[in-house]
Amino acid sequence: MRWERAWFLAHEARTPAELPQEGWREVALPHQWSLGESVGPEGARLEGLEAEVGWYRFSLPEGGPRRFLRSLGDYYQEAWLDGTCLGRHEGYFFPWLLELPPGRELLLRVSAPKEPLGVWPRFKRQIKGVFGQHDCRPGGTTERGQERGTGGLWGGVEVWMREEVALLALTHRLLPRPGGWRLWVRLLVDAPRSFREEVALRILPENFSGEALERRLVLEGEGGRGWQEVVWDLPGMPLWEVWERGFPHLFRLEAELLGASLRAPLGFRTVELDGEGWLLLNGKRLFLRGTNIIPTQWLAGYGEALARKDVALLKEANLNAVRVHAHVTHPAFYQACNQEGILVWQDFPLQWGYAPDEAFAQEALRQARAMVEVLGAHPSLYLWCAQNEPTHNRHTLGPLLAAALRAEDPTRPVKEASDFREHPYPGWYWGHLRDFLALPGAPLPSEFGAQALPRAELLRRVLGEAAWPPRWEVYAYHNFQPHETFRVAGVEVGGSLEEFVENSQAYQARLLEFAIHAYRRGKGRVVGYFQFMFVEPWEGITWAVVDVERVPKKGYYALKEASSPVLLSLVPYRERMEVGGPPLQEAWLISDLDRPLRLRVRLWLEGPGGLPLVEEEVALAPGEARRFFSLGELWESSLEAQARYLPLQEALRRLPPGTYRLVGEAYEGERLWSRHVLEVEYLEPILPLGVAW
């Protein structure tokens, strides 16, 4: 039985005896009290509560012979049945599975207390990642950064009726073997005494037509709760692939024991890293074109429809990978990635600094193992990462958690941390966007980007009168960084909110285009990238390229064009030059496809005087990055080769001054793979043109 509604009261009481009779209200589940909710026949909206403790009341159904509570809550849970405390659970992202004795009234006390200053932010104890501290949540990194917390039953509550031998969880590990696969099935079984029972296992196609496989066997075990393991040898199976290289053949694994059944996703693929840092998916190198995502700050407000929309936006942006940034997100997001062929880098929910003592390390180890059990069946998930931007815990907690993750899951790569050195922010926190030419963060930059305002209409609705003229303290609460915006990036406020939004979004788009083109041209020294970040998780002003209502910013389209599996990348000679100067320093074609290509490339100038520049065919090997034009190489070429460009040189001298667009397109047959546009300005010569060259 799964409850759709519960009686709720925000109250600091420690025991049921301290609770008042009045003030309870009925709420829809899943529920987080700071999110707000619709109530009443006309759907009136209640504002969210700034509370740290909430009580939920349920009437339990009869049944059994055994009943188990399964609840997903943030962050601590206590269960009380008819006034008796049954136990306590810590951790938000994995379920509490608790056997319920006879009784009728169940109370769940859910607490998500703010951590006191001094403990928070450097020595946090709650393992919540971006839900506990982050620069993209309400209040950001200020003292208000714990406001609008995430407490509540975000994943809802169920009661499972089970027989004496109870099946409570199902997961697996998958290993290749000669001619097929070895499936290592793990079943969590709770039994009051030793047992011997038949279990049925089935493998069924999930997103394609195919044959089902079934196996029946007898499980034997001792009393208590523990993992029972089955090894199932399978033949060759259709592979799960990323969307650009094939089809993500997805199966579901089902287990049935004494009438109780559970399911888990299953996809046949291998993932490993080679000695140069490349990801090998099914034995072949894959260049990772990715982003970071925090789909929401409040998981109760997320679900299948929004997950499908987010993953569709990822695919439309030509991305084949996504990093779930410093948290475990809603189960629907992982399932959507499974279905659509998007790889997932999964962070453990540690963000910046945590308590240095052994008690915290032990709790982190427990939860790291739980993360593998909860998420390990997803074929889209290809990597575990123990921490994001750790500070004083880097060389103590990171190696410990990485060792635990490797032990729990030997089938995936593990990183100790996503470090600051892998998060280059030229053009935002330091330097200039041109510094991306040095390929900072290589071989795999896992964060880079710039903030951009969402659309003006949304800002006015969210910020009210503080939107324009801007009240910077209100903007800052919504994560806006004025120093970086104005003093590093040089964005102009302009004369209206619309102009401010245009300037902000244009800068983000320009930086992302420049950075990704640089990383793509550096393929080999660079094995992929993860832009920061994809979608705003609340009504913030962040690095996201899609706002909280899923409306793309200009940066989304820059990310999409620069992430095309086949990319034409143009490097201008100068952005401003005298009439007669060459518009192009270099031209590159980069392919991430695993097949050869023959491309037709056209380059031309648009402006006060249009001018065709180049039209030629270029052959690319699978996965090749090739510079097919270099101005320096042209100067060093034979006289015969240079003679081809003499008419073009004369035409450039005759151009009228003005602003031009350098446009390039790369076609495979009739398919336009990539279009790159740069602005160049031609000026009147200061001195007569020379004759040296």
C-alpha positions as CSV (number, residue, x, y, z in Angstrom):
1,M,0.0,0.0,0.0
2,R,1.3,3.5,-0.9
3,W,-0.2,6.5,0.7
4,E,-1.2,9.5,-1.4
5,R,-2.1,11.7,1.6
6,A,-1.1,12.0,5.2
7,W,-1.9,14.2,8.2
8,F,0.9,16.6,8.8
9,L,2.0,19.0,11.6
10,A,5.2,21.1,11.8
11,H,6.2,20.8,15.5
12,E,9.4,20.5,17.5
13,A,8.0,17.8,19.8
14,R,10.4,15.0,20.7
15,T,7.6,12.4,21.4
16,P,4.0,11.9,20.4
17,A,2.9,12.7,24.0
18,E,4.1,16.3,23.4
19,L,2.0,16.9,20.2
20,P,-1.1,19.0,20.2
21,Q,-4.4,17.7,18.9
22,E,-5.1,20.8,16.8
23,G,-3.2,22.2,13.8
24,W,-2.9,19.0,11.8
25,R,-3.7,19.3,8.1
26,E,-4.0,16.9,5.3
27,V,-1.1,17.0,2.7
28,A,-0.4,15.2,-0.5
29,L,2.5,12.8,-0.7
30,P,5.3,13.0,-1.6
31,H,5.8,16.2,0.6
32,Q,8.5,18.7,1.6
33,W,7.2,21.4,3.9
34,S,9.3,24.3,2.5
35,L,8.0,23.6,-1.0
36,G,4.5,24.8,-0.4
37,E,1.4,23.0,-1.7
38,S,-2.0,23.4,-3.3
39,V,-5.0,22.8,-1.0
40,G,-8.8,23.1,-1.1
41,P,-11.2,22.5,-3.9
42,E,-10.0,25.6,-5.8
43,G,-6.3,24.7,-5.5
44,A,-5.3,27.6,-3.2
45,R,-1.6,27.8,-2.7
46,L,0.0,27.5,0.8
47,E,3.4,29.0,1.2
48,G,6.2,26.7,2.3
49,L,7.1,26.5,6.0
50,E,10.5,27.4,7.4
51,A,10.5,24.5,9.8
52,E,13.0,21.9,10.9
53,V,10.7,19.1,12.2
54,G,7.5,17.7,10.8
55,W,5.2,14.9,12.0
56,Y,3.2,12.7,9.7
57,R,0.3,10.5,10.9
58,F,-1.0,7.4,9.2
59,S,-3.6,4.6,9.9
60,L,-2.0,1.3,9.1
61,P,-3.7,-1.4,7.1
62,E,-4.1,-4.9,8.4
63,G,-2.3,-7.7,6.6
64,G,0.7,-9.8,6.5
65,P,1.8,-12.0,8.2
66,R,4.5,-9.3,8.2
67,R,4.4,-5.6,7.4
68,F,7.3,-3.4,6.4
69,L,7.5,0.3,6.3
70,R,9.4,1.7,3.2
71,S,9.8,5.5,3.4
72,L,12.1,8.1,1.8
73,G,12.6,11.1,3.9
74,D,15.0,14.0,4.5
75,Y,17.0,13.8,6.7
76,Y,16.4,11.9,10.0
77,Q,13.3,9.7,10.6
78,E,11.8,8.2,13.7
79,A,8.8,5.8,13.7
80,W,6.3,5.6,16.5
81,L,3.6,3.0,16.5
82,D,0.8,3.4,19.1
83,G,3.1,5.6,21.2
84,T,6.1,3.2,21.1
85,C,9.3,4.3,19.3
86,L,10.4,1.6,16.7
87,G,13.7,3.1,15.6
88,R,15.6,5.9,13.8
89,H,17.0,6.3,10.3
90,E,19.6,8.7,8.9
91,G,20.1,9.7,5.3
92,Y,17.8,11.1,2.6
93,F,18.4,9.2,-0.6
94,F,18.0,5.5,0.3
95,P,14.8,4.0,1.8
96,W,14.1,3.1,5.4
97,L,12.9,-0.5,5.5
98,L,11.5,-1.2,8.9
99,E,9.4,-4.1,10.1
100,L,6.2,-3.0,11.8
101,P,4.8,-4.9,14.8
102,P,1.0,-5.1,15.4
103,G,-0.5,-1.7,15.8
104,R,-2.7,0.9,14.2
105,E,-1.5,4.5,14.4
106,L,1.9,5.2,12.8
107,L,3.7,8.5,13.4
108,L,6.8,9.5,11.5
109,R,8.9,12.3,12.9
110,V,11.0,13.7,10.1
111,S,13.7,16.3,11.0
112,A,16.0,18.3,8.8
113,P,17.6,20.7,11.3
114,K,19.8,23.6,10.4
115,E,23.3,22.9,11.4
116,P,24.7,25.5,13.8
117,L,27.1,28.1,12.5
118,G,30.6,26.8,13.4
119,V,29.6,23.3,12.4
120,W,28.0,24.7,9.2
121,P,29.5,25.2,6.7
122,R,33.0,23.8,7.2
123,F,32.3,20.8,9.4
124,K,28.9,19.7,8.3
125,R,27.5,16.4,9.6
126,Q,24.4,15.9,7.3
127,I,25.2,14.1,4.1
128,K,23.0,16.1,1.8
129,G,25.5,17.7,-0.7
130,V,23.9,20.6,-2.6
131,F,20.8,20.3,-0.4
132,G,22.8,21.3,2.6
133,Q,25.2,23.9,1.2
134,H,25.7,25.2,-2.3
135,D,26.0,28.4,-4.3
136,C,22.9,27.4,-6.3
137,R,20.4,27.0,-3.4
138,P,18.4,29.7,-1.5
139,G,20.8,32.1,0.2
140,G,23.8,30.6,-1.6
141,T,27.0,30.7,0.4
142,T,25.8,33.4,2.8
143,E,24.7,32.8,6.4
144,R,21.2,32.3,5.0
145,G,22.3,29.3,2.9
146,Q,20.3,26.8,4.9
147,E,16.9,28.5,4.4
148,R,14.1,26.8,2.6
149,G,15.4,23.4,3.6
150,T,14.6,20.1,2.1
151,G,12.9,18.3,5.0
152,G,10.0,16.0,4.5
153,L,8.8,12.7,3.0
154,W,10.1,13.5,-0.5
155,G,9.7,10.0,-1.8
156,G,6.5,9.1,0.0
157,V,5.6,6.1,2.3
158,E,4.6,2.6,1.6
159,V,3.7,-0.5,3.7
160,W,4.7,-3.8,2.1
161,M,2.8,-6.9,3.1
162,R,5.1,-9.9,3.1
163,E,5.2,-13.6,4.0
164,E,7.5,-15.0,6.6
165,V,10.4,-14.9,4.1
166,A,10.3,-11.3,2.9
167,L,11.9,-9.9,-0.3
168,L,12.9,-6.3,0.4
169,A,15.4,-5.2,-2.3
170,L,16.8,-6.2,-5.7
171,T,20.0,-5.1,-7.4
172,H,22.8,-6.6,-9.5
173,R,26.3,-6.4,-10.8
174,L,27.1,-7.2,-14.5
175,L,30.3,-8.7,-15.7
176,P,31.3,-9.8,-19.2
177,R,32.5,-13.3,-19.9
178,P,33.6,-15.1,-23.1
179,G,30.6,-15.4,-25.3
180,G,28.2,-13.6,-23.0
181,W,27.6,-12.2,-19.6
182,R,27.6,-13.2,-15.9
183,L,24.8,-11.5,-14.0
184,W,25.4,-11.3,-10.3
185,V,21.9,-10.9,-8.8
186,R,21.6,-9.7,-5.2
187,L,18.3,-10.0,-3.2
188,L,17.8,-8.5,0.2
189,V,15.8,-11.1,2.2
190,D,14.5,-10.8,5.8
191,A,13.5,-14.1,7.5
192,P,12.8,-14.9,11.1
193,R,14.6,-18.2,10.9
194,S,16.5,-20.3,8.4
195,F,14.6,-20.8,5.1
196,R,14.5,-22.7,1.8
197,E,12.2,-21.1,-0.8
198,E,11.9,-20.9,-4.6
199,V,12.6,-17.6,-6.3
200,A,11.7,-16.8,-9.9
201,L,14.0,-14.4,-11.9
202,R,13.0,-12.9,-15.2
203,I,14.7,-10.6,-17.8
204,L,12.3,-8.7,-20.0
205,P,13.0,-6.1,-22.8
206,E,11.9,-2.7,-21.6
207,N,12.2,-0.3,-24.6
208,F,12.3,-2.7,-27.5
209,S,10.7,-6.0,-28.7
210,G,12.5,-9.2,-27.8
211,E,12.4,-12.5,-26.0
212,A,12.1,-12.8,-22.2
213,L,14.4,-15.1,-20.2
214,E,13.4,-16.9,-17.0
215,R,15.1,-18.9,-14.3
216,R,13.8,-20.6,-11.2
217,L,15.9,-21.7,-8.3
218,V,15.9,-22.4,-4.6
219,L,17.3,-19.9,-2.1
220,E,18.6,-21.1,1.2
221,G,19.6,-18.8,4.1
222,E,19.9,-18.2,7.8
223,G,17.5,-16.1,9.8
224,G,17.9,-12.3,9.9
225,R,18.2,-9.7,7.2
226,G,20.9,-10.1,4.5
227,W,21.8,-10.2,0.9
228,Q,21.3,-13.5,-1.0
229,E,23.3,-13.9,-4.2
230,V,22.6,-15.7,-7.4
231,V,25.0,-16.0,-10.4
232,W,23.2,-16.3,-13.8
233,D,25.2,-16.9,-16.9
234,L,23.7,-15.4,-20.0
235,P,24.5,-15.4,-23.7
236,G,25.4,-12.4,-25.8
237,M,22.7,-9.7,-25.5
238,P,21.7,-6.5,-27.3
239,L,24.0,-3.8,-26.0
240,W,23.1,-0.6,-24.2
241,E,24.7,2.3,-26.0
242,V,24.7,6.1,-25.9
243,W,22.2,7.6,-28.3
244,E,24.7,8.8,-30.9
245,R,26.4,5.4,-31.3
246,G,23.5,3.0,-31.3
247,F,20.4,2.1,-29.3
248,P,20.2,1.9,-25.5
249,H,18.7,-1.6,-25.3
250,L,17.2,-1.6,-21.8
251,F,15.8,-4.6,-19.9
252,R,14.2,-5.0,-16.5
253,L,15.2,-7.7,-14.1
254,E,12.3,-9.1,-12.0
255,A,12.4,-11.3,-8.9
256,E,9.5,-13.0,-7.3
257,L,9.5,-14.7,-3.9
258,L,6.3,-16.0,-2.1
259,G,4.1,-13.6,-4.1
260,A,6.2,-10.5,-3.6
261,S,8.0,-9.1,-6.6
262,L,10.5,-6.4,-7.3
263,R,12.2,-5.1,-10.4
264,A,15.5,-3.3,-11.3
265,P,16.8,-1.9,-14.6
266,L,19.4,-3.9,-16.5
267,G,21.5,-2.9,-19.5
268,F,24.3,-4.9,-21.1
269,R,27.4,-2.7,-21.5
270,T,30.9,-2.3,-20.1
271,V,32.6,0.8,-18.8
272,E,36.3,1.4,-18.0
273,L,39.0,4.0,-18.3
274,D,42.1,3.5,-20.4
275,G,45.6,4.7,-19.5
276,E,45.0,8.1,-21.1
277,G,41.8,8.8,-19.2
278,W,39.4,8.0,-22.1
279,L,36.1,6.3,-21.2
280,L,35.8,3.0,-23.0
281,L,32.1,2.2,-23.5
282,N,31.7,-1.3,-24.8
283,G,35.4,-1.3,-25.5
284,K,35.4,1.8,-27.7
285,R,36.6,5.3,-26.8
286,L,33.9,7.9,-26.3
287,F,34.4,11.6,-26.1
288,L,32.2,12.9,-23.3
289,R,30.1,15.9,-24.1
290,G,28.4,16.6,-20.8
291,T,26.9,19.0,-18.3
292,N,26.2,19.1,-14.6
293,I,22.7,18.9,-13.3
294,I,20.7,19.6,-10.2
295,P,17.2,19.1,-11.5
296,T,15.6,20.5,-8.4
297,Q,16.2,21.6,-4.8
298,W,13.0,19.8,-3.7
299,L,12.7,16.2,-4.9
300,A,9.0,16.0,-3.9
301,G,8.2,18.4,-6.8
302,Y,10.0,16.3,-9.4
303,G,8.7,13.2,-11.3
304,E,8.7,11.2,-14.5
305,A,7.2,14.0,-16.8
306,L,9.9,16.5,-15.8
307,A,12.6,13.9,-15.9
308,R,11.7,13.0,-19.4
309,K,11.6,16.7,-20.4
310,D,15.1,17.3,-18.9
311,V,16.6,14.3,-20.6
312,A,15.0,15.3,-23.9
313,L,16.6,18.8,-23.5
314,L,20.0,17.1,-22.8
315,K,19.7,15.0,-26.0
316,E,18.6,18.1,-28.0
317,A,21.7,19.8,-26.8
318,N,23.8,17.0,-28.3
319,L,25.1,15.8,-24.9
320,N,25.9,12.2,-24.3
321,A,26.7,12.5,-20.6
322,V,25.5,14.3,-17.5
323,R,27.0,14.7,-14.0
324,V,24.5,14.5,-11.1
325,H,26.2,17.2,-9.2
326,A,27.0,16.5,-5.5
327,H,23.7,14.8,-4.6
328,V,21.6,11.8,-5.4
329,T,18.5,13.0,-7.4
330,H,15.1,11.6,-8.1
331,P,14.9,8.0,-9.3
332,A,12.9,9.1,-12.4
333,F,15.9,11.0,-13.7
334,Y,18.1,7.9,-13.8
335,Q,15.4,5.9,-15.5
336,A,15.0,8.5,-18.2
337,C,18.8,8.4,-18.8
338,N,18.6,4.6,-19.1
339,Q,15.8,4.9,-21.6
340,E,17.4,7.5,-23.8
341,G,21.1,6.6,-23.8
342,I,22.6,9.3,-21.7
343,L,25.6,8.4,-19.5
344,V,25.6,9.5,-15.8
345,W,28.5,10.5,-13.6
346,Q,27.2,10.1,-10.1
347,D,28.6,12.1,-7.2
348,F,28.2,11.1,-3.5
349,P,26.4,13.9,-1.7
350,L,29.4,15.6,-0.2
351,Q,30.0,19.3,-1.1
352,W,33.0,21.2,0.4
353,G,33.8,20.6,4.1
354,Y,32.6,18.0,6.6
355,A,33.4,16.9,10.1
356,P,36.8,15.4,10.4
357,D,36.1,12.7,13.1
358,E,35.7,9.0,12.9
359,A,32.0,8.9,13.6
360,F,31.3,11.0,10.5
361,A,33.6,8.9,8.4
362,Q,31.8,5.7,9.5
363,E,28.4,7.3,8.6
364,A,29.7,8.4,5.2
365,L,31.0,4.9,4.5
366,R,27.6,3.4,5.4
367,Q,25.8,5.8,3.1
368,A,28.3,5.4,0.3
369,R,27.6,1.6,0.3
370,A,23.9,2.4,0.3
371,M,24.3,4.6,-2.7
372,V,25.8,1.7,-4.7
373,E,22.9,-0.6,-3.7
374,V,20.2,2.0,-4.6
375,L,21.7,3.2,-7.9
376,G,24.1,0.4,-9.0
377,A,21.6,-1.3,-11.3
378,H,21.2,1.6,-13.7
379,P,23.1,1.0,-16.9
380,S,23.4,4.7,-17.6
381,L,25.6,5.2,-14.5
382,Y,29.2,4.9,-15.5
383,L,31.3,6.5,-12.7
384,W,31.2,7.0,-8.9
385,C,32.8,10.1,-7.5
386,A,33.3,10.4,-3.7
387,Q,33.3,14.2,-3.1
388,N,32.9,17.5,-4.9
389,E,35.4,20.2,-4.3
390,P,36.5,18.9,-1.0
391,T,38.5,21.1,1.3
392,H,40.2,19.8,4.4
393,N,38.7,16.3,3.8
394,R,40.4,15.8,0.5
395,H,43.1,13.4,1.5
396,T,41.4,11.7,4.4
397,L,37.8,11.1,3.5
398,G,38.2,10.9,-0.3
399,P,40.5,7.9,-0.4
400,L,38.4,6.1,2.2
401,L,35.1,6.5,0.4
402,A,36.7,5.7,-3.0
403,A,38.0,2.4,-1.6
404,A,34.5,1.6,-0.3
405,L,32.9,2.4,-3.6
406,R,35.4,0.2,-5.5
407,A,34.8,-2.7,-3.1
408,E,31.0,-2.4,-3.4
409,D,31.1,-2.1,-7.2
410,P,34.1,-3.5,-9.1
411,T,32.4,-2.9,-12.5
412,R,32.7,0.9,-12.7
413,P,35.5,3.5,-12.4
414,V,35.7,5.5,-9.2
415,K,37.1,9.0,-8.6
416,E,38.3,10.2,-5.1
417,A,37.0,13.7,-5.8
418,S,36.1,16.2,-8.5
419,D,38.8,18.7,-7.6
420,F,39.1,22.5,-7.9
421,R,41.9,21.9,-10.4
422,E,39.4,20.2,-12.7
423,H,37.0,23.2,-12.5
424,P,38.4,26.0,-14.6
425,Y,36.5,29.3,-14.6
426,P,38.4,31.7,-16.8
427,G,36.2,34.6,-17.7
428,W,34.2,34.3,-14.6
429,Y,36.3,33.8,-11.4
430,W,39.6,34.8,-12.9
431,G,41.4,35.8,-16.1
432,H,39.7,36.1,-19.5
433,L,37.7,33.6,-21.6
434,R,40.7,33.5,-24.0
435,D,42.5,31.5,-21.3
436,F,40.5,28.5,-22.4
437,L,42.9,28.2,-25.3
438,A,45.4,26.7,-22.7
439,L,42.9,23.9,-22.1
440,P,42.6,24.4,-18.3
441,G,41.2,21.4,-16.4
442,A,42.4,18.9,-19.1
443,P,42.1,16.1,-19.7
444,L,38.5,16.2,-18.3
445,P,37.2,19.6,-17.1
446,S,34.2,18.8,-15.0
447,E,33.0,22.3,-14.3
448,F,33.3,25.6,-16.3
449,G,30.9,28.3,-17.3
450,A,29.4,31.7,-16.4
451,Q,26.2,32.9,-14.9
452,A,23.3,34.3,-16.9
453,L,20.1,35.9,-15.9
454,P,16.8,34.1,-16.8
455,R,14.3,35.9,-18.9
456,A,13.0,39.3,-17.7
457,E,9.4,38.2,-17.2
458,L,10.5,35.4,-14.8
459,L,12.7,37.8,-12.9
460,R,9.9,40.3,-12.4
461,R,7.6,37.5,-11.2
462,V,10.2,36.1,-8.7
463,L,12.0,39.3,-7.5
464,G,9.1,41.7,-7.7
465,E,10.1,45.4,-7.3
466,A,13.7,44.3,-6.6
467,A,14.1,43.2,-10.2
468,W,14.4,46.7,-11.7
469,P,16.1,48.8,-10.7
470,P,18.2,46.0,-9.3
471,R,18.4,45.5,-5.5
472,W,21.6,43.7,-5.3
473,E,21.0,42.1,-1.9
474,V,17.9,40.4,-3.3
475,Y,19.7,39.3,-6.4
476,A,22.5,37.9,-4.2
477,Y,20.0,35.8,-2.2
478,H,19.0,34.3,-5.5
479,N,22.7,33.4,-6.2
480,F,23.7,36.3,-8.4
481,Q,27.4,37.1,-8.3
482,P,27.9,40.9,-9.0
483,H,31.7,41.0,-8.7
484,E,32.2,38.3,-11.3
485,T,29.5,39.6,-13.5
486,F,30.7,43.2,-13.6
487,R,34.4,43.2,-12.7
488,V,35.6,40.0,-14.3
489,A,33.2,39.3,-17.1
490,G,32.5,43.0,-17.8
491,V,28.8,42.6,-18.4
492,E,26.9,45.9,-18.7
493,V,23.7,46.4,-16.7
494,G,22.2,48.5,-19.6
495,G,19.2,50.8,-19.4
496,S,16.5,48.2,-18.8
497,L,16.0,44.8,-17.3
498,E,15.6,43.3,-20.8
499,E,18.9,44.8,-21.8
500,F,20.6,43.5,-18.7
501,V,19.2,40.0,-19.4
502,E,20.4,40.2,-23.1
503,N,23.9,41.3,-22.1
504,S,24.1,38.6,-19.4
505,Q,22.9,35.8,-21.6
506,A,25.1,36.9,-24.6
507,Y,28.2,36.7,-22.4
508,Q,27.4,33.2,-21.1
509,A,26.8,32.0,-24.7
510,R,30.0,33.5,-25.9
511,L,32.1,32.0,-23.1
512,L,30.6,28.5,-23.6
513,E,31.0,28.6,-27.4
514,F,34.7,29.7,-27.0
515,A,35.5,27.2,-24.3
516,I,33.9,24.2,-25.9
517,H,35.4,24.9,-29.3
518,A,38.8,25.1,-27.6
519,Y,38.3,21.8,-25.8
520,R,37.0,20.1,-28.9
521,R,40.0,21.2,-31.0
522,G,42.2,19.8,-28.2
523,K,40.7,16.3,-28.5
524,G,43.2,13.8,-27.4
525,R,44.7,16.1,-24.8
526,V,41.1,16.5,-23.7
527,V,38.8,13.4,-23.4
528,G,35.5,15.3,-22.7
529,Y,33.9,18.1,-20.8
530,F,31.1,18.8,-18.3
531,Q,29.8,22.3,-18.5
532,F,28.4,23.8,-15.3
533,M,25.4,23.7,-15.3
534,F,22.2,22.7,-17.1
535,V,19.0,23.8,-15.4
536,E,18.3,26.1,-12.5
537,P,17.1,24.0,-9.5
538,W,15.1,26.9,-8.0
539,E,14.2,30.5,-8.8
540,G,17.9,31.4,-8.9
541,I,20.3,33.3,-11.1
542,T,22.9,30.7,-11.8
543,W,25.3,29.1,-14.3
544,A,22.4,27.2,-15.8
545,V,21.6,27.4,-19.5
546,V,17.9,26.5,-18.9
547,D,15.8,28.4,-16.4
548,V,13.7,26.8,-13.6
549,E,10.7,26.7,-15.9
550,R,12.7,24.9,-18.6
551,V,12.9,27.9,-20.9
552,P,16.4,27.8,-22.6
553,K,18.7,30.8,-22.3
554,K,21.1,31.8,-25.2
555,G,23.7,29.7,-23.6
556,Y,21.7,26.6,-24.2
557,Y,21.9,27.1,-28.0
558,A,25.6,27.8,-27.8
559,L,26.1,24.6,-25.8
560,K,24.0,22.7,-28.3
561,E,25.8,24.0,-31.4
562,A,29.3,23.5,-29.9
563,S,28.4,20.0,-28.8
564,S,27.4,18.7,-32.2
565,P,28.8,15.2,-32.7
566,V,30.4,16.6,-35.8
567,L,31.8,20.1,-35.3
568,L,33.2,22.8,-37.6
569,S,35.4,25.1,-35.6
570,L,36.8,28.4,-37.0
571,V,39.6,30.4,-35.4
572,P,39.6,34.0,-36.6
573,Y,42.9,35.7,-37.5
574,R,41.8,38.8,-35.7
575,E,38.5,40.1,-34.4
576,R,39.3,43.5,-35.8
577,M,41.6,44.0,-38.8
578,E,42.3,46.3,-41.8
579,V,40.6,45.6,-45.1
580,G,42.6,43.0,-47.0
581,G,43.5,41.0,-43.9
582,P,42.7,37.2,-43.8
583,P,39.5,36.5,-41.8
584,L,40.7,33.0,-40.8
585,Q,43.6,31.7,-38.8
586,E,42.6,28.0,-38.6
587,A,39.6,25.8,-39.5
588,W,39.0,22.4,-37.8
589,L,36.6,19.5,-38.2
590,I,36.0,17.3,-35.2
591,S,34.1,14.0,-35.3
592,D,32.9,12.0,-32.3
593,L,31.2,9.4,-34.5
594,D,32.7,5.9,-34.8
595,R,32.4,5.8,-38.6
596,P,34.3,7.6,-41.4
597,L,32.9,10.8,-42.8
598,R,33.2,12.8,-46.0
599,L,32.1,16.3,-45.4
600,R,31.5,19.3,-47.7
601,V,32.6,22.5,-46.1
602,R,31.6,26.0,-47.2
603,L,33.0,29.3,-45.7
604,W,31.9,32.8,-46.6
605,L,31.7,36.4,-45.4
606,E,28.4,38.2,-44.9
607,G,28.3,41.9,-44.4
608,P,28.6,45.2,-46.4
609,G,30.1,43.1,-49.2
610,G,29.5,39.3,-49.3
611,L,32.4,37.1,-50.3
612,P,32.7,33.3,-50.8
613,L,35.9,32.0,-49.2
614,V,36.2,28.2,-49.4
615,E,34.3,25.2,-50.6
616,E,36.0,21.8,-50.4
617,E,35.5,18.2,-49.4
618,V,37.2,16.8,-46.3
619,A,37.5,13.2,-45.3
620,L,37.5,12.3,-41.6
621,A,38.4,9.0,-40.0
622,P,36.2,7.7,-37.1
623,G,36.6,10.0,-34.1
624,E,39.2,12.2,-35.8
625,A,39.9,15.9,-35.0
626,R,41.6,17.5,-38.0
627,R,42.8,21.0,-38.7
628,F,42.2,21.3,-42.4
629,F,43.2,24.9,-42.9
630,S,46.1,26.8,-41.3
631,L,47.2,30.3,-42.4
632,G,50.7,29.7,-41.2
633,E,50.9,26.5,-43.3
634,L,49.5,28.4,-46.3
635,W,52.3,30.9,-46.1
636,E,54.9,28.1,-46.0
637,S,53.3,26.2,-48.9
638,S,54.5,26.0,-52.5
639,L,53.9,28.9,-55.0
640,E,51.5,26.7,-56.9
641,A,49.4,26.2,-53.7
642,Q,49.5,29.9,-52.8
643,A,48.5,30.9,-56.3
644,R,45.0,29.4,-55.7
645,Y,44.4,32.0,-53.0
646,L,45.6,35.1,-55.0
647,P,42.1,35.9,-56.4
648,L,40.7,35.7,-52.9
649,Q,43.4,38.0,-51.5
650,E,42.5,40.6,-54.1
651,A,38.8,40.3,-53.3
652,L,39.6,40.9,-49.6
653,R,41.4,44.1,-50.4
654,R,38.2,45.3,-52.2
655,L,35.9,44.7,-49.3
656,P,34.1,47.8,-47.9
657,P,34.9,48.4,-44.2
658,G,32.3,47.3,-41.7
659,T,31.1,44.5,-39.5
660,Y,31.0,41.0,-41.1
661,R,29.9,37.5,-40.2
662,L,32.4,34.7,-41.0
663,V,30.1,31.7,-41.6
664,G,31.0,28.1,-42.0
665,E,28.9,25.0,-42.7
666,A,29.8,21.3,-42.8
667,Y,27.4,19.0,-44.6
668,E,27.3,15.2,-45.0
669,G,25.2,14.9,-48.1
670,E,22.1,17.0,-47.4
671,R,22.6,16.8,-43.7
672,L,23.9,20.0,-42.0
673,W,26.1,18.8,-39.2
674,S,27.6,22.0,-37.9
675,R,27.4,25.7,-38.5
676,H,29.8,28.2,-36.9
677,V,29.5,31.9,-37.1
678,L,32.0,34.5,-35.9
679,E,31.9,38.3,-36.1
680,V,34.8,40.1,-37.6
681,E,35.3,43.8,-38.3
682,Y,37.1,45.2,-41.2
683,L,38.6,48.7,-40.8
684,E,40.0,51.4,-43.1
685,P,43.8,51.0,-43.3
686,I,45.8,53.5,-41.1
687,L,48.7,53.3,-43.6
688,P,48.8,52.1,-47.2
689,L,48.8,48.3,-47.5
690,G,52.4,47.0,-47.7
691,V,53.8,44.5,-50.2
692,A,56.0,42.4,-47.9
693,W,54.0,39.2,-48.5
